[in-house]
Amino acid sequence: MAKITILFAIIYFSGIIGSLVYGAHWAFYLYQVIYLLNPTNHWWSSTLPAFGYSKITVLIMFATYILNRKSLAENHLLKNPQFKWMFLLILIYIFTLFVALNFDLHKTAAIEYVKLFIVISLAYKVLDNFTKLEWSLLVYILGCTFIGYETFFTGRDSFGRVEGIGVIDAPEANGTAAALVPAFPLIIYFLWWGNYKIKALMLLCGPVILNGIILINSRGAFLGTAISIMVFMFSMIFSKYKKPKQRLFAVFLIVLGLSGIATLVDLTFIERMATLQTIEDESASGSHRYRMWLAAIEMVEEHPLGLGVAGFNRLSPLYVPTDLFGKGQLGKSVHSMWFQALTEVGWLGFIVFLTLIGSTILSIRKIKKVSGSINLQAFYLATALYAAFIGICVANSFINQFRTQMIYWCILFISCFYNIVINRSLLTPDKSTVAITDYESANVKETDRTDDKAATSQDASNKS
C-alpha cells in the first residue's frame, strides 16, 4: 500500500473521529480534503474501498450538526443575501429542465447543484466562529499544496500541460489551476498574521502551489493569480488601516514572490503566457473565446430561457463560425463561467447569478468597513477573501466553472465571515488594533509637542 494511501486513510478516519468528538466542522474539513485530493481518480486509491467518501462525510456532517443544532441555532441562512440568491438560482436551474435540450444531462447537473447547495448550507451552519473559519482556510491551502505536489511528480504531457490530477468536479488542467488561485492571497494573509508555525507552513506551501500553477500552464489561472495578489498587496500598501512598518513588510513580500517566480518559471510557461497578447486562431485549443461569447449572446437572443447543460455545445454549429471547428469536431464549448450561466439558465438565471456575485462583494466590503477600526486581523482576512474571490472570478471567466464548487466555497467563506462579523457581532478589538491606535496616538502627541515647542520659540522670538 502506497504511503499516500495510508496517509489518506489516517486523515479520513481522523476526520470522522474528530467530527464525532469535536463537532460537525471537522466533517467539513474532511469534505474539503476529499474534494481536493479526489482519491477515486488516482492510482494510489486502488487499494482503498470503493465507496462514496464525500457522501458519507456529508451524512456525518449532517448527523453531527443535528446533534449540536442548539448551539448552532444562531446561524440563520436567510440573514445572508447570498443564500437567498443561491436558492433562487437553484429554482431557476430546476425550472430550466422544461427547456433543456439535453434533459438527462441537465437533470444530473441539477441534482448535483442541489447537493452543492446542501453542503454549502451545512458548512455555513457549522463554521460559526473566527477560529473554525481560519482552520477551514488552512485545510483548503493544504489541499492545494497536495495538488501542487502531485503536479510536480506527474509532470507535463506532450502539450505542455498537467492533466487528470485535479478536484472532483474539475479534474482537467484549467479547472485544476483555477482551484488553486484563491490560495495565494490567503497564504499572504497567514504568512503575515499567523504564528511562527503557520508562517513556516506557508513558506512551504506557497512555492509548491505556485509551481503547480506554472506547470499546469493555464493562462486564465495565471491572470486570476496575478490580479488576486495585486488586489491584496494594493490594500496592504495604500489602506488607511496599517500596522507599523506594514509597507516595508509588503515590499518584502513582493520581493519574496518575485524571487519565487523567477526561480520556478521556465520557457514553456513564458511562451504560453506570451500568447495572451496574440490573436492567432487556434481553434483546437479553445482560443478566440470572445467569438464563442458573441455566439452565446446571439444564441440566447433566440432562446431567452436558456438551453440547459451542454445546450451551447449542441447548437454551436449553427452560431459559431466554421473556421473555429477542428477536424472532426462537432461542437464547441462557450469557455466562460459567465456565458455558461447565460446559455444554461437564460437571462433571468444570468441576472440572478450576477446579483449573487455582486451581493458577495458588497458583503465583504461591509465586513471591511466594520472591522477596519476594530480589528486589523479581521480587516485583512476580509481583504484576503475579497482578493481570492476576485481572482477565481477572473480565472473562471475563461473556463466553464459555473457549477463547480470552488466559486461557491469562496462565497461560503465570505458568508461565514459576514455571519460572524455582521449578523452575530462577534468581532472584538485585537492587540494589533490597540497597537496601531497607540502608535498613531503617540505620533499625534509627539507632533503636538513639536508644534508646541515651535510655537513657544516663535512667541519668544516675537517678544524679543
C-alpha positions as CSV (number, residue, x, y, z in Angstrom):
1,M,0.0,0.0,0.0
2,A,1.4,3.4,-1.0
3,K,2.4,5.9,1.6
4,I,-0.2,8.4,0.2
5,T,-2.9,5.7,0.6
6,I,-2.0,5.2,4.2
7,L,-1.9,8.9,4.8
8,F,-5.3,9.4,3.3
9,A,-6.8,6.6,5.4
10,I,-5.4,8.1,8.5
11,I,-6.8,11.6,7.6
12,Y,-10.2,10.1,6.7
13,F,-10.7,8.2,9.9
14,S,-9.2,11.0,12.0
15,G,-11.7,13.4,10.4
16,I,-14.6,11.1,11.2
17,I,-13.4,10.7,14.8
18,G,-12.9,14.5,15.1
19,S,-16.4,15.1,13.8
20,L,-17.9,12.9,16.4
21,V,-15.8,14.3,19.2
22,Y,-15.3,17.9,18.4
23,G,-18.2,18.8,16.1
24,A,-19.6,18.9,12.6
25,H,-17.0,21.5,11.4
26,W,-14.4,18.7,11.3
27,A,-16.6,16.8,8.8
28,F,-16.5,19.8,6.5
29,Y,-12.7,19.9,6.8
30,L,-12.7,16.3,5.8
31,Y,-15.1,17.1,2.9
32,Q,-12.6,19.7,1.7
33,V,-9.7,17.2,1.8
34,I,-11.7,14.6,-0.2
35,Y,-12.8,17.2,-2.8
36,L,-9.2,18.5,-3.3
37,L,-7.4,15.1,-3.2
38,N,-10.1,13.4,-5.4
39,P,-9.0,9.9,-4.2
40,T,-11.1,7.8,-6.5
41,N,-9.3,9.4,-9.5
42,H,-5.7,8.5,-8.5
43,W,-3.6,5.4,-8.8
44,W,-2.9,5.4,-5.0
45,S,-6.5,4.8,-4.2
46,S,-6.7,1.4,-6.0
47,T,-6.3,-0.4,-2.6
48,L,-8.9,1.7,-0.9
49,P,-12.5,0.5,-0.5
50,A,-14.6,1.8,-3.4
51,F,-17.4,3.8,-1.8
52,G,-18.6,7.4,-1.8
53,Y,-16.3,9.2,0.6
54,S,-17.9,12.6,0.0
55,K,-21.4,11.2,0.5
56,I,-20.5,9.5,3.8
57,T,-18.7,12.6,5.0
58,V,-21.8,14.8,4.3
59,L,-24.0,12.4,6.1
60,I,-21.7,12.5,9.1
61,M,-21.7,16.3,8.9
62,F,-25.5,16.4,8.9
63,A,-25.8,13.9,11.8
64,T,-23.3,15.8,14.0
65,Y,-24.9,19.1,13.1
66,I,-28.3,17.7,14.2
67,L,-26.7,16.5,17.5
68,N,-25.4,20.1,18.1
69,R,-28.1,22.1,16.4
70,K,-29.0,24.0,19.6
71,S,-25.5,25.5,19.9
72,L,-25.6,26.4,16.1
73,A,-29.1,27.8,16.1
74,E,-28.0,31.4,15.6
75,N,-26.5,30.9,12.2
76,H,-29.6,31.7,10.1
77,L,-29.2,31.1,6.3
78,L,-31.7,33.7,5.2
79,K,-29.9,36.5,7.1
80,N,-27.2,36.3,4.4
81,P,-28.3,37.6,1.0
82,Q,-26.1,35.1,-0.8
83,F,-28.2,32.2,0.3
84,K,-31.4,33.8,-0.9
85,W,-29.9,34.3,-4.4
86,M,-28.4,30.8,-4.5
87,F,-31.8,29.3,-3.6
88,L,-33.5,31.3,-6.3
89,L,-30.8,30.3,-8.8
90,I,-31.4,26.6,-8.0
91,L,-35.1,27.0,-8.6
92,I,-34.4,28.6,-12.0
93,Y,-32.0,25.8,-12.7
94,I,-34.6,23.2,-12.0
95,F,-37.2,25.1,-14.0
96,T,-34.8,25.1,-17.0
97,L,-35.4,21.3,-17.2
98,F,-38.5,22.1,-19.2
99,V,-36.5,23.8,-22.0
100,A,-33.2,21.9,-21.7
101,L,-32.0,20.4,-25.0
102,N,-30.2,17.6,-23.1
103,F,-32.8,16.6,-20.4
104,D,-30.8,13.8,-18.8
105,L,-27.6,15.8,-18.6
106,H,-29.4,18.8,-17.1
107,K,-31.3,16.6,-14.6
108,T,-28.0,15.1,-13.4
109,A,-26.4,18.6,-13.1
110,A,-29.5,19.9,-11.3
111,I,-29.2,17.1,-8.7
112,E,-25.5,17.9,-8.2
113,Y,-26.3,21.6,-7.9
114,V,-28.8,20.9,-5.2
115,K,-26.3,18.7,-3.4
116,L,-23.8,21.5,-3.5
117,F,-26.3,23.9,-2.0
118,I,-27.0,21.5,0.8
119,V,-23.2,21.1,1.6
120,I,-22.7,24.9,1.5
121,S,-25.6,25.4,3.8
122,L,-24.4,22.9,6.3
123,A,-20.9,24.3,6.2
124,Y,-22.3,27.8,6.8
125,K,-24.1,26.5,9.9
126,V,-21.0,24.8,11.4
127,L,-18.3,27.4,10.6
128,D,-19.6,29.8,13.2
129,N,-16.6,31.5,14.6
130,F,-13.3,33.0,13.5
131,T,-11.1,30.1,14.5
132,K,-13.2,27.5,12.7
133,L,-13.2,29.6,9.5
134,E,-9.4,30.1,9.6
135,W,-8.9,26.3,10.1
136,S,-11.1,25.7,7.0
137,L,-9.0,28.1,5.0
138,L,-5.8,26.3,6.2
139,V,-7.3,22.9,5.2
140,Y,-8.0,24.4,1.7
141,I,-4.4,25.6,1.4
142,L,-3.0,22.2,2.4
143,G,-5.2,20.5,-0.1
144,C,-3.9,22.9,-2.8
145,T,-0.4,22.1,-1.7
146,F,-1.1,18.4,-2.3
147,I,-2.3,19.2,-5.8
148,G,0.9,21.2,-6.4
149,Y,2.9,18.2,-5.1
150,E,1.1,15.9,-7.5
151,T,1.6,18.3,-10.3
152,F,5.4,18.2,-9.8
153,F,5.6,14.4,-9.7
154,T,3.2,13.9,-12.6
155,G,4.9,16.3,-14.9
156,R,3.7,17.9,-18.1
157,D,2.4,16.0,-21.1
158,S,3.3,16.4,-24.7
159,F,1.1,19.6,-24.9
160,G,3.0,21.3,-22.0
161,R,0.1,20.8,-19.5
162,V,-0.7,18.6,-16.5
163,E,-4.0,16.8,-16.8
164,G,-6.2,14.5,-14.8
165,I,-5.0,15.3,-11.2
166,G,-7.5,17.9,-10.1
167,V,-10.5,18.3,-8.0
168,I,-13.6,16.0,-8.2
169,D,-15.7,18.2,-10.5
170,A,-12.9,19.8,-12.5
171,P,-10.0,17.4,-13.0
172,E,-8.9,19.0,-16.3
173,A,-5.9,21.3,-16.4
174,N,-7.7,24.7,-16.4
175,G,-10.2,23.6,-13.7
176,T,-7.3,22.3,-11.5
177,A,-5.4,25.6,-11.9
178,A,-8.5,27.7,-11.2
179,A,-9.0,25.8,-7.9
180,L,-5.5,26.9,-6.8
181,V,-6.0,30.6,-7.5
182,P,-7.7,31.7,-4.2
183,A,-4.9,30.1,-2.2
184,F,-2.4,32.9,-2.9
185,P,-3.9,35.9,-1.1
186,L,-4.8,33.6,1.8
187,I,-1.2,32.4,2.0
188,I,0.0,36.0,2.2
189,Y,-2.6,36.6,5.0
190,F,-1.4,33.7,7.1
191,L,2.3,34.5,6.3
192,W,1.6,37.9,7.8
193,W,-0.8,37.2,10.7
194,G,-0.1,33.5,11.5
195,N,2.0,32.3,14.4
196,Y,5.6,31.0,13.7
197,K,4.4,27.5,12.9
198,I,1.8,28.8,10.4
199,K,4.3,31.2,8.8
200,A,6.7,28.3,8.3
201,L,4.0,26.2,6.8
202,M,3.0,29.0,4.4
203,L,6.6,29.3,3.3
204,L,6.5,25.7,2.4
205,C,3.0,25.7,0.8
206,G,3.4,28.8,-1.3
207,P,6.2,27.7,-3.6
208,V,4.6,24.2,-4.1
209,I,1.3,25.7,-5.2
210,L,3.0,28.4,-7.3
211,N,5.0,25.7,-9.1
212,G,1.7,23.8,-9.7
213,I,0.2,26.9,-11.4
214,I,3.3,27.2,-13.5
215,L,3.5,23.5,-14.6
216,I,-0.3,23.4,-15.4
217,N,0.2,26.4,-17.7
218,S,-3.3,27.8,-17.5
219,R,-3.5,31.4,-18.8
220,G,-6.7,32.2,-17.0
221,A,-5.4,30.9,-13.7
222,F,-2.2,33.0,-14.2
223,L,-4.3,36.1,-14.7
224,G,-6.5,35.3,-11.7
225,T,-3.5,34.7,-9.5
226,A,-1.8,37.9,-10.6
227,I,-4.9,40.0,-10.1
228,S,-5.7,38.5,-6.7
229,I,-2.2,39.1,-5.4
230,M,-2.2,42.7,-6.7
231,V,-5.6,43.4,-5.0
232,F,-4.3,42.2,-1.6
233,M,-0.9,44.0,-1.9
234,F,-2.6,47.2,-3.0
235,S,-4.6,47.2,0.2
236,M,-1.5,46.4,2.3
237,I,0.3,49.4,0.8
238,F,-2.4,52.0,0.4
239,S,-5.1,51.2,3.0
240,K,-5.5,53.7,5.8
241,Y,-5.6,50.8,8.3
242,K,-2.0,49.8,8.8
243,K,0.4,48.2,11.3
244,P,3.7,49.8,12.0
245,K,6.2,49.1,9.2
246,Q,3.4,47.4,7.1
247,R,4.6,48.9,3.8
248,L,8.1,47.6,4.4
249,F,6.7,44.1,5.0
250,A,4.7,44.4,1.8
251,V,7.8,45.2,-0.1
252,F,9.5,42.2,1.5
253,L,6.6,40.0,0.3
254,I,6.8,41.4,-3.2
255,V,10.5,40.7,-3.4
256,L,9.9,37.2,-2.0
257,G,7.2,36.5,-4.5
258,L,9.2,37.8,-7.5
259,S,12.1,35.7,-6.4
260,G,10.0,32.6,-6.3
261,I,8.5,33.3,-9.7
262,A,12.0,33.9,-11.2
263,T,13.2,30.6,-9.7
264,L,10.3,28.5,-10.9
265,V,9.2,29.8,-14.3
266,D,10.5,28.0,-17.4
267,L,10.5,28.7,-21.1
268,T,7.3,26.6,-21.7
269,F,5.4,28.8,-19.2
270,I,6.7,32.0,-20.6
271,E,5.9,31.0,-24.2
272,R,2.3,30.1,-23.2
273,M,1.7,33.3,-21.2
274,A,3.0,35.3,-24.2
275,T,0.1,34.0,-26.2
276,L,-2.2,36.2,-24.1
277,Q,-1.1,39.1,-26.4
278,T,-1.8,37.2,-29.6
279,I,-4.9,36.8,-31.6
280,E,-4.0,33.8,-33.8
281,D,-6.7,31.3,-34.4
282,E,-6.0,28.1,-32.5
283,S,-9.4,26.5,-32.8
284,A,-8.3,23.2,-31.3
285,S,-7.0,24.8,-28.1
286,G,-10.1,26.9,-27.3
287,S,-8.6,30.3,-28.3
288,H,-10.7,33.0,-29.8
289,R,-13.0,32.7,-26.8
290,Y,-14.6,36.1,-27.5
291,R,-16.1,34.7,-30.7
292,M,-17.8,31.9,-28.6
293,W,-19.1,34.6,-26.3
294,L,-20.6,36.6,-29.1
295,A,-22.2,33.4,-30.4
296,A,-23.6,32.7,-26.9
297,I,-25.3,36.2,-26.9
298,E,-26.8,35.5,-30.3
299,M,-27.9,32.1,-29.2
300,V,-29.7,33.4,-26.1
301,E,-31.5,36.1,-28.1
302,E,-33.4,33.3,-29.7
303,H,-33.6,31.1,-26.5
304,P,-34.0,33.6,-23.6
305,L,-35.0,30.9,-21.1
306,G,-31.7,29.1,-21.7
307,L,-30.7,25.8,-23.3
308,G,-29.7,23.7,-20.3
309,V,-26.5,21.8,-19.8
310,A,-24.4,21.5,-23.0
311,G,-27.1,23.3,-24.9
312,F,-24.4,25.7,-26.3
313,N,-22.3,22.7,-27.4
314,R,-25.2,21.2,-29.2
315,L,-26.3,24.3,-31.1
316,S,-22.8,25.7,-31.6
317,P,-22.5,24.6,-35.3
318,L,-25.4,27.0,-36.0
319,Y,-23.8,30.0,-34.4
320,V,-20.0,29.5,-34.2
321,P,-18.0,30.2,-37.4
322,T,-16.9,27.0,-39.1
323,D,-13.3,28.1,-39.2
324,L,-13.1,27.6,-35.4
325,F,-14.0,23.9,-35.6
326,G,-11.2,21.4,-35.6
327,K,-11.1,18.4,-37.8
328,G,-13.9,16.1,-36.9
329,Q,-15.1,18.4,-34.1
330,L,-18.9,18.5,-33.8
331,G,-19.4,21.1,-31.0
332,K,-17.7,23.9,-29.2
333,S,-17.7,24.9,-25.6
334,V,-18.5,28.5,-24.5
335,H,-15.3,28.8,-22.4
336,S,-16.6,31.2,-19.7
337,M,-18.4,30.9,-16.4
338,W,-20.5,33.9,-17.2
339,F,-21.6,32.8,-20.7
340,Q,-22.1,29.2,-19.5
341,A,-24.6,30.6,-16.9
342,L,-26.2,32.7,-19.6
343,T,-26.7,29.8,-22.1
344,E,-27.7,27.3,-19.4
345,V,-30.3,29.3,-17.5
346,G,-31.1,32.2,-19.8
347,W,-31.3,35.9,-19.0
348,L,-33.2,35.5,-15.7
349,G,-30.7,33.0,-14.3
350,F,-27.8,35.0,-15.5
351,I,-29.1,38.2,-13.8
352,V,-29.6,36.2,-10.5
353,F,-26.1,34.8,-10.8
354,L,-24.7,38.3,-11.3
355,T,-26.7,39.5,-8.3
356,L,-25.2,36.6,-6.2
357,I,-21.7,37.7,-7.2
358,G,-22.5,41.4,-6.5
359,S,-24.1,40.7,-3.1
360,T,-21.0,38.7,-2.1
361,I,-18.7,41.6,-3.0
362,L,-21.0,44.1,-1.1
363,S,-20.9,41.7,1.9
364,I,-17.1,41.6,2.1
365,R,-16.9,45.4,1.7
366,K,-19.3,45.8,4.6
367,I,-17.1,43.5,6.7
368,K,-14.1,45.6,5.9
369,K,-15.9,48.8,6.8
370,V,-17.0,47.4,10.2
371,S,-13.7,45.7,11.1
372,G,-11.2,48.3,9.9
373,S,-11.2,50.4,13.1
374,I,-11.9,47.5,15.4
375,N,-9.8,44.5,14.4
376,L,-7.0,44.7,11.8
377,Q,-6.6,41.0,11.5
378,A,-10.3,40.6,10.6
379,F,-9.9,43.5,8.1
380,Y,-7.1,41.8,6.3
381,L,-8.7,38.4,6.4
382,A,-11.7,40.1,4.7
383,T,-9.3,41.7,2.2
384,A,-7.7,38.2,1.5
385,L,-11.1,36.7,1.0
386,Y,-12.1,39.5,-1.3
387,A,-8.9,39.1,-3.4
388,A,-9.4,35.4,-3.5
389,F,-13.0,35.8,-4.8
390,I,-11.9,38.3,-7.4
391,G,-9.1,36.0,-8.5
392,I,-11.3,33.0,-9.1
393,C,-13.9,35.1,-10.9
394,V,-11.2,36.2,-13.3
395,A,-9.9,32.7,-13.8
396,N,-13.4,31.3,-14.3
397,S,-14.1,33.9,-16.9
398,F,-12.2,31.8,-19.4
399,I,-13.5,28.3,-18.5
400,N,-16.8,26.6,-17.8
401,Q,-16.9,26.8,-14.0
402,F,-20.5,28.0,-13.3
403,R,-21.5,24.9,-11.3
404,T,-18.1,23.8,-9.9
405,Q,-17.6,24.0,-6.2
406,M,-14.7,26.3,-5.7
407,I,-16.5,29.5,-6.6
408,Y,-19.2,28.6,-4.1
409,W,-16.6,27.8,-1.5
410,C,-15.4,31.4,-1.8
411,I,-19.0,32.6,-1.4
412,L,-19.3,30.3,1.6
413,F,-16.2,31.6,3.3
414,I,-17.4,35.2,2.8
415,S,-20.9,34.4,4.0
416,C,-19.5,32.7,7.2
417,F,-17.4,35.7,7.9
418,Y,-20.4,38.0,7.3
419,N,-22.3,36.0,9.8
420,I,-19.6,36.2,12.4
421,V,-18.9,40.0,12.0
422,I,-22.2,41.5,10.9
423,N,-25.1,39.1,12.0
424,R,-23.7,38.0,15.3
425,S,-21.3,40.9,16.1
426,L,-18.6,38.5,17.4
427,L,-15.8,40.8,16.4
428,T,-13.7,42.2,19.3
429,P,-10.7,44.6,19.3
430,D,-7.4,42.7,18.8
431,K,-4.0,43.5,20.1
432,S,-2.8,44.7,16.7
433,T,-5.6,47.3,16.5
434,V,-4.7,48.6,20.0
435,A,-1.1,48.7,19.0
436,I,-1.8,50.7,15.8
437,T,-4.1,53.0,17.8
438,D,-1.4,53.6,20.4
439,Y,1.2,54.0,17.7
440,E,-0.8,56.7,15.9
441,S,-1.7,58.4,19.2
442,A,2.0,58.5,20.1
443,N,2.8,60.1,16.7
444,V,0.0,62.6,17.2
445,K,1.2,63.5,20.7
446,E,4.8,63.8,19.5
447,T,3.6,66.1,16.7
448,D,1.6,68.2,19.2
449,R,4.7,68.5,21.4
450,T,6.8,69.6,18.5
451,D,4.2,72.1,17.4
452,D,4.0,73.5,21.0
453,K,7.8,73.9,21.1
454,A,7.8,75.6,17.8
455,A,5.0,77.9,18.9
456,T,6.8,78.8,22.2
457,S,10.0,79.6,20.3
458,Q,8.1,81.8,17.9
459,D,6.5,83.7,20.7
460,A,9.8,84.3,22.4
461,S,11.2,85.5,19.1
462,N,8.3,87.9,18.6
463,K,8.8,89.3,22.1
464,S,12.5,89.9,21.5
